[in-house]
Structures are given as C-alpha cells and as structure tokens.
Amino acid sequence: MIVVVLSHYPDLFAQFSAALAEHEPSVRRLLIRDGDLIQGVPSNWDVIDAPQPFNFARNLNIALRETSPEDVILCGDDVRISGPFIRSLRIVAHSDPSVGIACAQLWGQSPFVCGYFPRAVLDDVGEMDERYTGYGRDDMDFCKRMEALGYHTQPIEIPVTHTGGTSFWRGEVEGKYKMQEIADLNNRLFDEKWKD
C-alpha cells in the first residue's frame, strides 16, 4: 500500500509529511506535486510533477497508474494526523468485499479526503473522469460508479481531522481558481452524465 497526496502548498505538505513521518514512519509515500513551490521533499517520498493547469481527477489518475498494483491511501494535504491510522483503514477496507473505500469519519465530507482504496476496487471502477476540472463532483462521480458495482464507503473513527478545502480556497484567493465557475461547470457535467 502507498499513501498518495496531491499538493501545491509547501506549508500544507510539510505539516502532512511531518505528521505522517511521526505516526506512520514505514509507509510508502507518493507526492503528486502541483506546480514548483514545494521543494526539498524528504527522500522517502516519490515525487511526480503534475501537468498544468490543475485537475484533481487527472492528477489522481497519474497517481493510480503509478502505484498499480498496490492499494492506495489517498489523503488531502490539509488532513491532520494525530496518531497511527493506516492499519485501521486497511482492516476495514479488507473486512468485506463490498467495502469500496474505507474512510475517515468526517461527517459527510468526501471519502477522498482520507480514504483507503483497495486496488481490486480501483480496477473494477476505473479511472477518475478527467472531464471534471479543478476540484468537484469528480469524487461523487467515482462513488456513483463504485456504488453501481455494489461497493459502498465505510467510514470509521481514526485520529485524523480535515481543515476543510484549504488548498482550494487559497487557490481562489490567489487567483489560481474561480471556484464558482468551476463548481457550475462540474455540476452541469455531473447532472448531464447522471440525469437518468
């Protein structure tokens, strides 16, 4: 298994990396680096530079191809880890063949914030739909396809919290994204794809 994080901001990545090193020191790591701001990545991280402009679905697909045939633990760079969590996710992910994603219980937030994806499920569901731009609805699209195959998400209590879309909000403030335009486009695409 391998932990995957998609990140643009050095401070968010550094906080995530330090906590992962403290609480899960032996897990393999892959950073999909968005842009060139993050430098000096610890040597125990593999790094892939993502093409621009940012596209979450495309960047995640790059990671999923690179990590095959391993299971993937996907974490946002704004996830805060306060203890070991991977073993718990792994046990739940493999506890029942209908579990598609074992994820942190974050009270309605996306399982893509901190989730364990068994490779067999990833292979069954297929790649993320790269027509979605930036962030948004790409995770819901994946989950709908996953559920259509009989899988479900299984939230569990683990020692992680989520600061709540920190990267994306910062990107809008910096002029990197126009969140409402991206949301409108992705909502329209999702509704057209799933209208029946």
N, C-alpha and C positions, 0 to 999 in steps of 0.2 A: 504494500500500500504506500501511497505517497500523498503528502499534503501539497495542495496547489493553492496559490494565492495570486490574484491579479492585482497589480498595484501601480500607482503613479507617484504617490507622495512619499518622500523619504522618511518623514516622521511617523506616518502610519505603518509603513513597512518595518521600520526599526523597532517600534513598540511590539508589533506582532511577532517579529523574528526573535526578539529577546525573550518574550513570554514562551514561545514555542521551544526555544533552547532550554529554558528553565524547567518546563513541565513535561516536555516530550523530546528529550535530547537525542534519541536514536532514530526518529522517524525520517524518512527521505523527504526532501523538500524541492519544490519547483516554483520559481517566480516567473510569471509572465509579466514582464516589465513594459509598462505603457509609457513611452517617452524615455528621456535620458536623465531625468532628475535623480533617480536612485543610483548611487554609486557606492563602491566599497561594500558590495554584498558579501556576507560571510561565505567562506569557502565551502561550507556544507550545503549550500543552495545551488541547484542547477538554475540557469537563467536563460530565458528565451525572450528576445526583443520582439514585441508585437508590432505589426504594421499600423500605420496611422490612416485615417482617424480612428479613434477608439470605437470598438464594437465588442461588447461583452460576449455575445454569442460566438463570434469568430475567434476571439482570444481564448475562450474556454475550449472551443473545438481544437485549437492548436495544442492546448494542454492535454486534452483527452487522447489525441493521436499520439503525442509524445510519451504518455505514461502507459499506453497499452502494452501488456495485458493486465496491468495492476488495477486494484481498486483505487478509488480517488476519494480523498477527504478535501472538499472544497471549503475554503474559509475566506471571508472578506477580510481585507486588510484592516478594517475597523472592528474586528472581533477582538475582544479582550479575554485572555485566557488566565484563569486563576488556579488551575490545577490540572492534573492528567485527565484527558477526556477521550483519547482515541480508542482505547480498549473498550470502553463502554459503548461508543458508537459502533465499533466493529462487531461486538457481540450481538447487539440489536439488529444490525444490518444483515447478519447471517443467521438470525434466530428463526426466521420463517421465510420461505421462498417468495412470499407475496410482499415482503418489505422491499420497496424500491429505493428509498432514501431513509436512512436513519439520521435524524437531525436534532439540533439543539432545540429545546422547548423555548421558543422566543415569542410565544403568544400571538400567532397569526402571521409572523414575518416569514419570508420565503425560506424554504429549506436550503436554498443556495447560499444563505448567509454562513451556515456552518453545517455541512451535511456529509455523510458517508455514502458514496455511490458504489455499490458492488459492480465490478466490471461486467458481469453477466447481464445486469440491468442496462448498463450503458450500451452494451452491444445490441440488446433487444430493442431499446427505444430509438437508438440512432443519435446522430449529432444534433446540436442546437440549430435552430433555424436562423441563419445569418441575415435574413431579410429584416429582422428587428435591428434597430440602430441604437447606439448608446446602451443604456440600460432600459429594461422594462418590457414586460409581457413575454419575453423570451423564456423566462423561468416557468411561467404559467403554461406556456405552450408545451414545454417539455413535460411538465406534470400531467397535462391533459393526455398527451400521447402515452405516458407511462401508465396512467390510470386505465386507459382504454385497453391496455395489455394485462390488466388485473393486478397491478402493483399499487402500493399505497405508501405514503410517507408515514414514518413512525417517530414522533417527537419524544425525546427523553430529557430528563434533567441532567445537565452536565455543567461543569464550572466555567461557563463562557457567557459573556454578555455582548451586546451589539450596540455600538454608538449610534447607529441609525442613518445609513446613507451618507456618511461623512465625505467620502470621496466625490460623490456625485454633486452634493450641494456646494462643495468647494470649487468644483469644476465650473459650475454655473456662475458663481461669484467672480471667478477669474475670466469669464467669457469663453471658456472652453466648450460649454454646452448651453443650449437653450432648452431647459427641462420641459417646459410646457409644449414646445414644438415636437420634441422627441416623444413625449407621452401621447400627444394627439396622433402622431404618425403610427406609433406602435399599437395604440388602442384600435385605430382604424384597421390595421393589418390583422390584428388578433380577431376582431369582430368579423371581418370578411372571411377569415380562414375557418372560424368556428361557428358561423351563423346557423348551421343546421343542428 
